[in-house]
Amino acid sequence: KLGLGLLEMGAVIDALVQTAISTATNLLKEMKDYILNAKDDLKKLQRILKIFQKAIKDADQSFFSKECDRQLEFELHYDAEDIIEGYRSKIEASKRDRYGT
């Protein structure tokens, strides 16, 4: 009986280890995807910020007087806000998933 109990315990431990490895692997894959997507989005945000820098530099000389300039400013502002809000949401969701809150 004692030998059979050890075999059963070994099977349970093996199953737990396999589950832990599978869970860790899935988490690592999710984090990899998250990081790769973040890299692309950060590049987009950098481009937007460079346009803003140029616009600010140009604004020293003249204000956004043309309608197309105001439209571009409006679109860039909301593109940047969308990216930032998207990451805030992802971070909050990740925290809720990770900590169960």
NORMORA-V545380 format. One line per field, one symbol per residue. phi: phi as a letter, one per 30 degrees, with the letter a starting at -180 (. if undefined). psi: psi as a letter, one per 40 degrees, with the letter a starting at -180 (. if undefined). A space follows every 10 residues. Layout:
BEGIN
phi = ???
psi = ???
END
This chain:
BEGIN
phi = .ddddddddd dddddddddd dddddddddd dddddddddd dddddddddd ddeddddddd daddcddddd ddedddeddd dddddedddd ddddddddci c
psi = dddddddddd dddddddddd dddddddddd dddddddddd dddddddddd dddddddddd diigdidddd dddddddddd dddddddddd ddddddddef .
END
